Amino acid sequence: MLHIKAFIDGAAKGNPGPAGAGVLLIDMKDNAELLRLSVPLGKRTNNFAEYSALIAALEKAVELGGTKIEIYSDSQLLVKQMRGEYKVKNPAIAKFVVRAYELLAKFDSYNFIHIPREHNKIADHLASLAAVATLEQ
């Protein structure tokens, strides 16, 4: 039984602009780091980057055999949309939401937690690195 904490963040230098997704996965049992991931996304919006980070985190958590997951994000919009508190109006984001729920169905339980940006520094840094990598491509 693997219970994962996923810290996610997206960055776009401009909106749209060079974008990246950052993911940090931690085993909740012993606080061991499982994975750090930076994903360059090309020229995208910030919301696209945030949701790309969510999908990357969920895919990796499934690959690692996660059974429970807690997703921590400083994006209030993403957290409230995934909790069903806000409607998803953007068709591109709606596709991400559908994919996220397909992946979430593979877990015994999940939760979305909004955190202040200063508590998400590693994922933020990984997303920024990926956005810079997009510039260099």
ZAFI-613810 format. One record per residue: z, y, x of N, C-alpha, C in turn; residue in three letters. Coordinates in pm, 1 decimal, padded with zeros to 6 digits. Atoms other than C-alpha are relative to their C-alpha. Layout:
<nc3 Z&nc2 Y&nc1 X&cac3 Z&cac2 Y&cac1 X&cc3 Z&cc2 Y&cc1 X&domi ala> $
...
***
This chain:
<nc3 00000.0&nc2 -00118.1&nc1 00084.3&cac3 00000.0&cac2 00000.0&cac1 00000.0&cc3 00000.0&cc2 00124.7&cc1 00089.0&domi met> $
<nc3 00013.7&nc2 -00119.1&nc1 -00084.1&cac3 -00123.4&cac2 00316.9&cac1 00170.9&cc3 00002.3&cc2 00124.8&cc1 -00087.8&domi leu> $
<nc3 -00016.1&nc2 -00123.7&nc1 00074.4&cac3 -00002.2&cac2 00648.6&cac1 00028.5&cc3 -00041.5&cc2 00114.0&cc1 00093.8&domi his> $
<nc3 00061.7&nc2 -00100.3&nc1 -00087.4&cac3 -00209.3&cac2 00934.9&cac1 00171.9&cc3 00024.5&cc2 00141.4&cc1 -00051.3&domi ile> $
<nc3 00000.0&nc2 -00143.8&nc1 00023.4&cac3 -00153.2&cac2 01308.7&cac1 00192.1&cc3 -00131.3&cc2 00050.9&cc1 00056.7&domi lys> $
<nc3 00126.8&nc2 -00056.3&nc1 -00045.6&cac3 -00489.7&cac2 01486.1&cac1 00213.1&cc3 00008.4&cc2 00151.5&cc1 -00006.6&domi ala> $
<nc3 00008.5&nc2 -00145.7&nc1 -00007.2&cac3 -00504.0&cac2 01847.1&cac1 00328.5&cc3 -00147.5&cc2 00034.0&cc1 00013.4&domi phe> $
<nc3 00143.0&nc2 -00031.0&nc1 00001.1&cac3 -00845.7&cac2 01994.4&cac1 00249.5&cc3 -00020.9&cc2 00150.6&cc1 00000.6&domi ile> $
<nc3 00036.5&nc2 -00141.0&nc1 00005.0&cac3 -01018.3&cac2 02327.1&cac1 00302.5&cc3 -00150.0&cc2 00013.2&cc1 00022.5&domi asp> $
<nc3 00139.1&nc2 -00034.8&nc1 -00021.3&cac3 -01362.4&cac2 02479.1&cac1 00290.1&cc3 -00008.0&cc2 00141.6&cc1 00053.0&domi gly> $
<nc3 00019.7&nc2 -00134.1&nc1 -00055.0&cac3 -01492.3&cac2 02780.2&cac1 00477.4&cc3 -00147.6&cc2 00036.1&cc1 -00008.8&domi ala> $
<nc3 00136.3&nc2 -00053.2&nc1 -00001.2&cac3 -01802.2&cac2 02993.8&cac1 00433.8&cc3 00007.4&cc2 00139.1&cc1 00061.6&domi ala> $
<nc3 00004.4&nc2 -00129.9&nc1 -00068.7&cac3 -01877.1&cac2 03283.3&cac1 00668.0&cc3 -00105.0&cc2 00085.2&cc1 -00070.6&domi lys> $
<nc3 00090.9&nc2 -00064.6&nc1 00095.6&cac3 -02030.9&cac2 03496.5&cac1 00395.0&cc3 00001.3&cc2 -00089.4&cc1 -00122.3&domi gly> $
<nc3 -00006.3&nc2 00083.3&nc1 00119.5&cac3 -02072.0&cac2 03372.5&cac1 00041.4&cc3 -00126.8&cc2 00017.3&cc1 -00083.6&domi asn> $
<nc3 00005.2&nc2 00115.7&nc1 -00090.8&cac3 -02312.9&cac2 03201.8&cac1 00076.5&cc3 -00017.3&cc2 00042.1&cc1 00145.6&domi pro> $
<nc3 00013.8&nc2 -00018.2&nc1 -00143.6&cac3 -02317.4&cac2 03165.6&cac1 00451.0&cc3 00025.0&cc2 -00132.0&cc1 00070.0&domi gly> $
<nc3 -00027.9&nc2 00122.9&nc1 -00074.3&cac3 -02264.2&cac2 02911.5&cac1 00727.7&cc3 00135.1&cc2 -00056.4&cc1 -00045.5&domi pro> $
<nc3 -00118.4&nc2 00056.6&nc1 00063.3&cac3 -02011.8&cac2 02672.3&cac1 00578.6&cc3 00042.2&cc2 -00131.3&cc1 00064.4&domi ala> $
<nc3 -00052.6&nc2 00126.1&nc1 -00050.7&cac3 -01790.6&cac2 02380.7&cac1 00671.0&cc3 00115.8&cc2 -00047.2&cc1 -00083.9&domi gly> $
<nc3 -00112.1&nc2 00062.0&nc1 00069.1&cac3 -01535.4&cac2 02142.0&cac1 00528.1&cc3 00095.3&cc2 -00057.6&cc1 00103.1&domi ala> $
<nc3 -00102.1&nc2 00054.5&nc1 -00088.4&cac3 -01208.6&cac2 02040.5&cac1 00691.9&cc3 00094.3&cc2 -00090.9&cc1 -00076.5&domi gly> $
<nc3 -00085.8&nc2 00099.7&nc1 00063.6&cac3 -00992.2&cac2 01737.0&cac1 00615.8&cc3 00101.8&cc2 -00050.3&cc1 00101.2&domi val> $
<nc3 -00106.5&nc2 00063.8&nc1 -00077.3&cac3 -00659.2&cac2 01611.4&cac1 00749.3&cc3 00065.1&cc2 -00102.7&cc1 -00091.6&domi leu> $
<nc3 -00064.4&nc2 00105.8&nc1 00077.0&cac3 -00529.8&cac2 01275.0&cac1 00623.0&cc3 00123.6&cc2 -00048.5&cc1 00074.3&domi leu> $
<nc3 -00127.8&nc2 00041.6&nc1 -00056.3&cac3 -00169.0&cac2 01170.6&cac1 00679.2&cc3 00056.4&cc2 -00115.8&cc1 -00082.1&domi ile> $
<nc3 -00068.9&nc2 00110.9&nc1 00065.1&cac3 00012.0&cac2 00844.2&cac1 00600.1&cc3 00138.5&cc2 00049.9&cc1 -00041.8&domi asp> $
<nc3 -00127.6&nc2 -00054.7&nc1 00048.0&cac3 00306.6&cac2 00949.5&cac1 00381.8&cc3 00119.4&cc2 -00085.0&cc1 00042.5&domi met> $
<nc3 -00111.3&nc2 00087.4&nc1 -00036.0&cac3 00515.0&cac2 00650.1&cac1 00488.8&cc3 00068.6&cc2 00045.7&cc1 00128.1&domi lys> $
<nc3 -00059.0&nc2 -00036.8&nc1 -00130.0&cac3 00563.0&cac2 00764.6&cac1 00848.1&cc3 -00052.4&cc2 00133.3&cc1 00054.4&domi asp> $
<nc3 00058.6&nc2 -00128.0&nc1 -00039.8&cac3 00379.7&cac2 01102.0&cac1 00858.5&cc3 -00097.2&cc2 -00011.5&cc1 00116.3&domi asn> $
<nc3 00098.1&nc2 00020.2&nc1 -00107.2&cac3 00127.6&cac2 00952.3&cac1 01101.7&cc3 -00134.7&cc2 00057.5&cc1 -00042.9&domi ala> $
<nc3 00133.8&nc2 -00053.4&nc1 00026.3&cac3 -00204.6&cac2 01130.9&cac1 01125.9&cc3 -00099.8&cc2 -00115.0&cc1 -00003.1&domi glu> $
<nc3 00101.0&nc2 00104.4&nc1 00015.3&cac3 -00485.7&cac2 00906.9&cac1 01002.7&cc3 -00138.3&cc2 00047.9&cc1 00042.3&domi leu> $
<nc3 00136.4&nc2 -00047.9&nc1 -00020.6&cac3 -00790.3&cac2 01130.6&cac1 01039.4&cc3 -00005.9&cc2 00151.6&cc1 -00004.0&domi leu> $
<nc3 00040.8&nc2 -00141.3&nc1 00007.1&cac3 -00921.1&cac2 01478.6&cac1 01116.7&cc3 -00151.3&cc2 00000.0&cc1 -00009.6&domi arg> $
<nc3 00143.3&nc2 -00002.1&nc1 00022.1&cac3 -01268.8&cac2 01565.2&cac1 00998.7&cc3 -00049.0&cc2 00143.2&cc1 -00018.4&domi leu> $
<nc3 00070.9&nc2 -00127.1&nc1 00016.6&cac3 -01495.9&cac2 01871.3&cac1 01034.4&cc3 -00143.1&cc2 -00032.1&cc1 -00039.3&domi ser> $
<nc3 00133.8&nc2 00030.3&nc1 00050.1&cac3 -01818.4&cac2 01864.1&cac1 00833.1&cc3 -00080.9&cc2 00128.6&cc1 -00013.9&domi val> $
<nc3 00088.9&nc2 -00115.3&nc1 00016.8&cac3 -02087.9&cac2 02131.2&cac1 00889.6&cc3 -00084.8&cc2 -00018.4&cc1 -00126.8&domi pro> $
<nc3 00067.1&nc2 00011.7&nc1 00129.8&cac3 -02257.6&cac2 02207.2&cac1 00555.0&cc3 -00127.1&cc2 00083.0&cc1 -00013.2&domi leu> $
<nc3 00115.1&nc2 -00089.3&nc1 00014.1&cac3 -02535.2&cac2 02456.3&cac1 00628.7&cc3 00040.6&cc2 00126.2&cc1 -00072.6&domi gly> $
<nc3 -00027.5&nc2 -00125.2&nc1 00071.4&cac3 -02563.3&cac2 02776.9&cac1 00425.7&cc3 00042.5&cc2 -00033.6&cc1 -00142.8&domi lys> $
<nc3 -00057.4&nc2 00037.4&nc1 00129.4&cac3 -02335.6&cac2 02728.1&cac1 00124.8&cc3 00104.2&cc2 00102.5&cc1 -00043.5&domi arg> $
<nc3 -00107.6&nc2 -00086.2&nc1 00050.9&cac3 -02076.8&cac2 02902.2&cac1 -00092.8&cc3 00135.5&cc2 -00059.0&cc1 00038.5&domi thr> $
<nc3 -00135.3&nc2 00044.7&nc1 -00028.0&cac3 -01704.4&cac2 02881.5&cac1 -00039.8&cc3 00041.4&cc2 -00114.0&cc1 -00093.7&domi asn> $
<nc3 -00037.6&nc2 00105.9&nc1 00094.4&cac3 -01657.8&cac2 02672.5&cac1 -00356.4&cc3 -00070.5&cc2 -00131.7&cc1 00032.0&domi asn> $
<nc3 00071.8&nc2 00120.0&nc1 -00043.1&cac3 -01925.9&cac2 02428.8&cac1 -00240.9&cc3 00074.5&cc2 -00064.2&cc1 00117.2&domi phe> $
<nc3 -00072.2&nc2 00050.3&nc1 -00117.0&cac3 -01734.5&cac2 02395.7&cac1 00087.5&cc3 00133.8&cc2 -00062.1&cc1 -00039.0&domi ala> $
<nc3 -00128.7&nc2 00053.9&nc1 00045.6&cac3 -01399.4&cac2 02343.7&cac1 -00088.3&cc3 -00018.4&cc2 -00138.3&cc1 -00062.6&domi glu> $
<nc3 00023.8&nc2 00128.2&nc1 00067.0&cac3 -01540.0&cac2 02065.9&cac1 -00305.9&cc3 -00057.4&cc2 -00104.4&cc1 00095.9&domi tyr> $
<nc3 00049.6&nc2 00094.3&nc1 -00101.9&cac3 -01723.8&cac2 01909.7&cac1 -00010.2&cc3 00116.5&cc2 -00059.7&cc1 00077.5&domi ser> $
<nc3 -00120.1&nc2 00048.4&nc1 -00068.9&cac3 -01386.8&cac2 01883.5&cac1 00164.8&cc3 00073.0&cc2 -00102.4&cc1 -00087.0&domi ala> $
<nc3 -00065.3&nc2 00093.6&nc1 00091.6&cac3 -01238.5&cac2 01714.5&cac1 -00142.4&cc3 -00071.5&cc2 -00135.0&cc1 00000.6&domi leu> $
<nc3 00076.4&nc2 00125.4&nc1 00004.5&cac3 -01517.8&cac2 01456.0&cac1 -00160.4&cc3 00013.1&cc2 -00075.3&cc1 00132.3&domi ile> $
<nc3 -00013.7&nc2 00064.9&nc1 -00131.4&cac3 -01500.9&cac2 01386.8&cac1 00215.0&cc3 00137.8&cc2 -00064.7&cc1 00012.7&domi ala> $
<nc3 -00136.6&nc2 00054.3&nc1 -00008.6&cac3 -01122.2&cac2 01337.3&cac1 00193.1&cc3 00013.4&cc2 -00125.4&cc1 -00085.8&domi ala> $
<nc3 -00010.9&nc2 00115.7&nc1 00089.6&cac3 -01148.7&cac2 01101.3&cac1 -00103.0&cc3 -00079.2&cc2 -00119.3&cc1 00053.0&domi leu> $
<nc3 00080.8&nc2 00110.1&nc1 -00054.6&cac3 -01428.7&cac2 00896.4&cac1 00054.4&cc3 00070.6&cc2 -00066.0&cc1 00117.9&domi glu> $
<nc3 -00070.4&nc2 00054.9&nc1 -00116.7&cac3 -01232.5&cac2 00856.6&cac1 00379.1&cc3 00127.4&cc2 -00073.1&cc1 -00042.2&domi lys> $
<nc3 -00122.5&nc2 00065.2&nc1 00047.9&cac3 -00910.3&cac2 00772.0&cac1 00192.2&cc3 -00031.0&cc2 -00136.2&cc1 -00062.1&domi ala> $
<nc3 00042.8&nc2 00128.5&nc1 00057.4&cac3 -01094.4&cac2 00499.6&cac1 -00000.2&cc3 -00035.3&cc2 -00097.3&cc1 00112.7&domi val> $
<nc3 00037.3&nc2 00084.8&nc1 -00114.6&cac3 -01243.3&cac2 00364.7&cac1 00325.9&cc3 00123.0&cc2 -00054.3&cc1 00072.5&domi glu> $
<nc3 -00122.3&nc2 00040.6&nc1 -00069.8&cac3 -00893.7&cac2 00351.1&cac1 00477.2&cc3 00088.7&cc2 -00092.7&cc1 -00084.3&domi leu> $
<nc3 -00077.6&nc2 00087.3&nc1 00087.1&cac3 -00764.3&cac2 00151.6&cac1 00180.2&cc3 00114.9&cc2 00068.7&cc1 -00071.1&domi gly> $
<nc3 -00105.1&nc2 -00073.9&nc1 00069.0&cac3 -00554.7&cac2 00424.7&cac1 00022.4&cc3 00017.9&cc2 -00047.8&cc1 -00143.2&domi gly> $
<nc3 -00030.1&nc2 00040.3&nc1 00137.9&cac3 -00382.5&cac2 00328.2&cac1 -00301.7&cc3 00054.5&cc2 00116.4&cc1 -00082.5&domi thr> $
<nc3 -00049.5&nc2 -00122.5&nc1 00064.2&cac3 -00214.1&cac2 00661.0&cac1 -00380.4&cc3 -00042.0&cc2 00117.5&cc1 00087.7&domi lys> $
<nc3 00040.8&nc2 -00117.0&nc1 -00078.2&cac3 -00326.6&cac2 01008.7&cac1 -00278.9&cc3 00055.1&cc2 00127.3&cc1 -00062.8&domi ile> $
<nc3 -00038.9&nc2 -00134.6&nc1 00039.0&cac3 -00187.4&cac2 01358.8&cac1 -00294.6&cc3 -00092.8&cc2 00094.7&cc1 00073.8&domi glu> $
<nc3 00096.7&nc2 -00092.9&nc1 -00058.5&cac3 -00444.9&cac2 01631.6&cac1 -00236.7&cc3 00061.3&cc2 00138.5&cc1 00001.3&domi ile> $
<nc3 -00056.1&nc2 -00133.2&nc1 -00020.1&cac3 -00317.5&cac2 01960.6&cac1 -00095.0&cc3 -00113.6&cc2 00096.1&cc1 00033.2&domi tyr> $
<nc3 00106.1&nc2 -00098.2&nc1 -00021.1&cac3 -00546.1&cac2 02264.2&cac1 -00116.6&cc3 00054.3&cc2 00140.3&cc1 -00024.1&domi ser> $
<nc3 -00037.3&nc2 -00139.6&nc1 00025.0&cac3 -00508.1&cac2 02638.8&cac1 -00088.4&cc3 -00096.1&cc2 00065.9&cc1 -00098.2&domi asp> $
<nc3 00092.5&nc2 -00051.3&nc1 00101.2&cac3 -00791.0&cac2 02678.2&cac1 -00341.1&cc3 00059.7&cc2 -00022.4&cc1 -00138.9&domi ser> $
<nc3 -00057.8&nc2 00009.7&nc1 00133.6&cac3 -00620.5&cac2 02754.0&cac1 -00670.3&cc3 -00106.6&cc2 -00042.6&cc1 -00101.2&domi gln> $
<nc3 00108.5&nc2 00035.6&nc1 00091.1&cac3 -00958.1&cac2 02724.5&cac1 -00845.8&cc3 -00023.3&cc2 -00150.5&cc1 00000.1&domi leu> $
<nc3 00024.6&nc2 00143.8&nc1 -00009.8&cac3 -01021.4&cac2 02370.3&cac1 -00718.0&cc3 00115.3&cc2 -00078.3&cc1 -00063.6&domi leu> $
<nc3 -00116.3&nc2 00073.0&nc1 00052.1&cac3 -00667.4&cac2 02253.8&cac1 -00799.6&cc3 00004.6&cc2 00009.2&cc1 -00151.9&domi val> $
<nc3 -00008.0&nc2 -00017.1&nc1 00146.0&cac3 -00671.7&cac2 02399.3&cac1 -01151.6&cc3 -00118.0&cc2 -00066.8&cc1 -00070.8&domi lys> $
<nc3 00113.8&nc2 00069.5&nc1 00060.9&cac3 -01022.4&cac2 02266.3&cac1 -01222.5&cc3 00022.3&cc2 -00151.1&cc1 00001.4&domi gln> $
<nc3 -00019.2&nc2 00145.3&nc1 -00009.2&cac3 -00930.9&cac2 01916.6&cac1 -01101.5&cc3 00116.3&cc2 -00047.5&cc1 -00088.5&domi met> $
<nc3 -00109.2&nc2 00033.9&nc1 00092.5&cac3 -00611.3&cac2 01922.3&cac1 -01311.0&cc3 -00043.1&cc2 00016.6&cc1 -00146.3&domi arg> $
<nc3 00048.2&nc2 -00024.1&nc1 00135.2&cac3 -00820.2&cac2 02022.2&cac1 -01615.0&cc3 00054.2&cc2 00127.6&cc1 -00062.1&domi gly> $
<nc3 -00056.3&nc2 -00125.5&nc1 00051.0&cac3 -00648.4&cac2 02361.1&cac1 -01646.4&cc3 -00106.5&cc2 00109.1&cc1 -00013.2&domi glu> $
<nc3 00113.9&nc2 -00091.9&nc1 00008.0&cac3 -00973.0&cac2 02554.1&cac1 -01585.8&cc3 -00125.3&cc2 -00082.0&cc1 -00026.9&domi tyr> $
<nc3 00129.7&nc2 00063.5&nc1 00023.3&cac3 -01318.7&cac2 02468.1&cac1 -01713.4&cc3 -00088.6&cc2 00016.5&cc1 00122.9&domi lys> $
<nc3 00099.3&nc2 -00007.0&nc1 -00107.1&cac3 -01596.7&cac2 02396.5&cac1 -01464.8&cc3 -00130.0&cc2 00046.6&cc1 -00064.4&domi val> $
<nc3 00119.7&nc2 -00057.6&nc1 00061.2&cac3 -01889.7&cac2 02621.9&cac1 -01552.7&cc3 -00124.0&cc2 -00015.8&cc1 00087.5&domi lys> $
<nc3 00111.0&nc2 00008.4&nc1 -00093.6&cac3 -02105.8&cac2 02591.2&cac1 -01239.6&cc3 -00053.5&cc2 -00143.6&cc1 00003.7&domi asn> $
<nc3 00055.6&nc2 00135.8&nc1 00002.1&cac3 -02345.2&cac2 02290.6&cac1 -01266.6&cc3 00010.7&cc2 -00072.9&cc1 00134.7&domi pro> $
<nc3 -00010.8&nc2 00063.7&nc1 -00131.9&cac3 -02337.1&cac2 02226.3&cac1 -00890.8&cc3 00142.7&cc2 -00050.4&cc1 00023.7&domi ala> $
<nc3 -00140.2&nc2 00040.1&nc1 -00014.6&cac3 -01955.8&cac2 02215.1&cac1 -00893.7&cc3 00031.9&cc2 -00114.8&cc1 -00096.0&domi ile> $
<nc3 -00022.9&nc2 00107.5&nc1 00097.5&cac3 -01960.6&cac2 01994.8&cac1 -01205.3&cc3 -00039.5&cc2 -00135.8&cc1 00058.7&domi ala> $
<nc3 00041.9&nc2 00126.0&nc1 -00065.2&cac3 -02147.2&cac2 01729.8&cac1 -01001.3&cc3 00107.3&cc2 -00047.9&cc1 00098.2&domi lys> $
<nc3 -00109.3&nc2 00035.6&nc1 -00090.7&cac3 -01870.8&cac2 01739.8&cac1 -00740.1&cc3 00118.4&cc2 -00057.5&cc1 -00078.3&domi phe> $
<nc3 -00114.1&nc2 00043.4&nc1 00080.5&cac3 -01606.7&cac2 01701.0&cac1 -01011.3&cc3 -00022.4&cc2 -00142.6&cc1 -00050.5&domi val> $
<nc3 00032.3&nc2 00135.5&nc1 00046.4&cac3 -01781.9&cac2 01394.5&cac1 -01156.3&cc3 00017.8&cc2 -00100.2&cc1 00114.2&domi val> $
<nc3 -00014.0&nc2 00089.3&nc1 -00116.2&cac3 -01802.7&cac2 01237.9&cac1 -00808.3&cc3 00147.7&cc2 -00015.8&cc1 00039.5&domi arg> $
<nc3 -00142.2&nc2 00007.0&nc1 -00035.1&cac3 -01438.0&cac2 01322.7&cac1 -00739.2&cc3 00073.4&cc2 -00094.9&cc1 -00094.2&domi ala> $
<nc3 -00067.6&nc2 00088.5&nc1 00094.6&cac3 -01323.7&cac2 01146.5&cac1 -01057.3&cc3 -00042.7&cc2 -00145.4&cc1 00018.9&domi tyr> $
<nc3 00043.3&nc2 00137.2&nc1 -00031.9&cac3 -01534.2&cac2 00840.6&cac1 -00967.5&cc3 00083.5&cc2 -00055.3&cc1 00115.1&domi glu> $
<nc3 -00079.1&nc2 00043.3&nc1 -00115.4&cac3 -01348.6&cac2 00823.8&cac1 -00635.5&cc3 00148.1&cc2 -00011.0&cc1 -00035.1&domi leu> $
<nc3 -00141.0&nc2 00002.4&nc1 00038.7&cac3 -01007.5&cac2 00904.1&cac1 -00786.1&cc3 00034.0&cc2 -00124.6&cc1 -00081.8&domi leu> $
<nc3 -00022.1&nc2 00120.8&nc1 00080.4&cac3 -01049.3&cac2 00605.9&cac1 -01021.4&cc3 00033.7&cc2 -00121.1&cc1 00086.9&domi ala> $
<nc3 -00027.9&nc2 00111.0&nc1 -00092.0&cac3 -01016.5&cac2 00382.3&cac1 -00712.1&cc3 00145.9&cc2 -00000.6&cc1 00047.7&domi lys> $
<nc3 -00140.7&nc2 -00010.8&nc1 -00040.0&cac3 -00654.3&cac2 00495.0&cac1 -00659.6&cc3 00091.3&cc2 -00037.0&cc1 -00116.9&domi phe> $
<nc3 -00100.0&nc2 00029.4&nc1 00103.4&cac3 -00345.6&cac2 00377.0&cac1 -00846.6&cc3 00054.6&cc2 00129.6&cc1 -00058.9&domi asp> $
<nc3 -00045.7&nc2 -00130.2&nc1 00048.4&cac3 -00232.1&cac2 00739.2&cac1 -00870.0&cc3 -00050.6&cc2 00109.2&cc1 00093.2&domi ser> $
<nc3 00041.3&nc2 -00116.6&nc1 -00078.7&cac3 -00330.4&cac2 01086.0&cac1 -00753.3&cc3 00066.1&cc2 00123.9&cc1 -00057.5&domi tyr> $
<nc3 -00057.9&nc2 -00126.7&nc1 00042.2&cac3 -00201.6&cac2 01439.5&cac1 -00768.2&cc3 -00065.3&cc2 00112.0&cc1 00079.8&domi asn> $
<nc3 00053.5&nc2 -00118.6&nc1 -00066.8&cac3 -00339.0&cac2 01785.2&cac1 -00684.8&cc3 00110.8&cc2 00103.3&cc1 00011.2&domi phe> $
<nc3 -00107.1&nc2 -00094.6&nc1 -00026.2&cac3 -00100.9&cac2 02033.9&cac1 -00526.7&cc3 -00057.7&cc2 00125.1&cc1 00066.3&domi ile> $
<nc3 00042.7&nc2 -00126.5&nc1 -00060.4&cac3 -00173.0&cac2 02400.7&cac1 -00460.0&cc3 00104.6&cc2 00042.7&cc1 00102.0&domi his> $
<nc3 -00090.2&nc2 -00044.5&nc1 -00106.1&cac3 -00024.2&cac2 02523.6&cac1 -00131.9&cc3 -00047.9&cc2 00134.7&cc1 00053.8&domi ile> $
<nc3 00042.0&nc2 -00125.6&nc1 -00062.4&cac3 -00023.8&cac2 02863.0&cac1 00039.4&cc3 -00088.3&cc2 -00028.5&cc1 00121.3&domi pro> $
<nc3 00093.5&nc2 00016.8&nc1 -00111.1&cac3 -00293.0&cac2 02910.5&cac1 00300.6&cc3 00071.0&cc2 -00029.2&cc1 00132.5&domi arg> $
<nc3 -00071.3&nc2 00019.4&nc1 -00126.5&cac3 -00035.1&cac2 02925.4&cac1 00580.7&cc3 00054.6&cc2 -00142.2&cc1 00015.3&domi glu> $
<nc3 -00042.7&nc2 00140.4&nc1 -00007.7&cac3 00064.1&cac2 02565.0&cac1 00497.4&cc3 -00118.6&cc2 -00094.5&cc1 00012.5&domi his> $
<nc3 00122.8&nc2 00079.7&nc1 -00006.9&cac3 -00295.4&cac2 02447.0&cac1 00534.4&cc3 -00078.7&cc2 00033.7&cc1 00126.7&domi asn> $
<nc3 00064.5&nc2 -00052.5&nc1 -00120.6&cac3 -00368.8&cac2 02566.6&cac1 00888.2&cc3 -00093.3&cc2 -00099.5&cc1 00068.4&domi lys> $
<nc3 00085.1&nc2 00097.5&nc1 -00070.5&cac3 -00510.0&cac2 02243.1&cac1 01031.8&cc3 -00132.0&cc2 -00018.7&cc1 -00073.7&domi ile> $
<nc3 00123.8&nc2 00016.4&nc1 00077.2&cac3 -00761.1&cac2 02185.9&cac1 00749.2&cc3 -00084.5&cc2 00126.6&cc1 00006.1&domi ala> $
<nc3 00070.2&nc2 -00127.7&nc1 -00011.0&cac3 -00850.6&cac2 02556.4&cac1 00761.9&cc3 -00072.3&cc2 00010.4&cc1 00134.6&domi asp> $
<nc3 00059.5&nc2 -00004.6&nc1 -00134.0&cac3 -00913.0&cac2 02533.2&cac1 01136.0&cc3 -00119.2&cc2 -00096.1&cc1 00009.1&domi his> $
<nc3 00108.8&nc2 00098.4&nc1 -00002.3&cac3 -01126.7&cac2 02218.7&cac1 01094.0&cc3 -00121.0&cc2 00049.8&cc1 -00079.2&domi leu> $
<nc3 00109.7&nc2 -00055.3&nc1 00080.2&cac3 -01332.8&cac2 02390.1&cac1 00821.1&cc3 -00070.2&cc2 00112.7&cc1 00074.8&domi ala> $
<nc3 00058.7&nc2 -00110.0&nc1 -00077.6&cac3 -01384.0&cac2 02697.9&cac1 01039.6&cc3 -00083.1&cc2 -00052.3&cc1 00117.1&domi ser> $
<nc3 00077.5&nc2 00061.9&nc1 -00108.4&cac3 -01494.5&cac2 02479.6&cac1 01332.1&cc3 -00133.6&cc2 -00052.4&cc1 -00051.5&domi leu> $
<nc3 00123.5&nc2 00052.6&nc1 00059.3&cac3 -01749.2&cac2 02313.1&cac1 01104.9&cc3 -00096.7&cc2 00111.4&cc1 -00038.7&domi ala> $
<nc3 00085.7&nc2 -00113.1&nc1 00034.1&cac3 -01878.6&cac2 02649.7&cac1 00982.4&cc3 -00066.1&cc2 00056.9&cc1 00124.9&domi ala> $
<nc3 00055.7&nc2 -00047.7&nc1 -00128.0&cac3 -01924.6&cac2 02763.5&cac1 01343.8&cc3 -00106.4&cc2 -00098.2&cc1 00050.5&domi val> $
<nc3 00098.2&nc2 00101.1&nc1 -00040.5&cac3 -02103.4&cac2 02433.6&cac1 01416.7&cc3 -00129.4&cc2 00015.5&cc1 -00079.7&domi ala> $
<nc3 00118.0&nc2 -00025.3&nc1 00082.8&cac3 -02338.3&cac2 02515.7&cac1 01127.2&cc3 -00083.0&cc2 00112.0&cc1 00060.6&domi thr> $
<nc3 00069.7&nc2 -00112.0&nc1 -00064.1&cac3 -02425.2&cac2 02843.0&cac1 01301.6&cc3 -00079.1&cc2 -00046.0&cc1 00122.1&domi leu> $
<nc3 00059.1&nc2 00045.6&nc1 -00125.8&cac3 -02509.7&cac2 02653.9&cac1 01620.6&cc3 -00112.7&cc2 -00100.3&cc1 -00019.9&domi glu> $
<nc3 00103.8&nc2 00100.6&nc1 00025.7&cac3 -02745.8&cac2 02406.1&cac1 01452.6&cc3 -00136.9&cc2 00063.4&cc1 -00004.1&domi gln> $
***
